[in-house]
Amino acid sequence: MPHPLSSPHQPQIAQEEEDREAKQRLEEEEQQRKRIDEAKTALSPEHLANLYEEAQRRIRQENPNIKFGENILIQLKLDELIWDRYLSKPPDR
């Protein structure tokens, strides 16, 4: 005998909720990416170069034997540095 609270639509409802959550996460990631790109544009070339060098140094420390994908990891670390320093904190008042 089926559980009185279950229905044949329950898996479909669960899937729809999962799809909504995935779509929301994707939209949040796109917004974060856009904010990071805007921050990169707003930074001076010298400051951006310094952040890039810091990201490069950190990646090489964390992965001293890396052979492939170093540039991608550096870009991800650069984005992380920008997010952590400029975008994840509420503005000072």
Beta strands, then each sheet from edge to edge (+ up, - down):
end
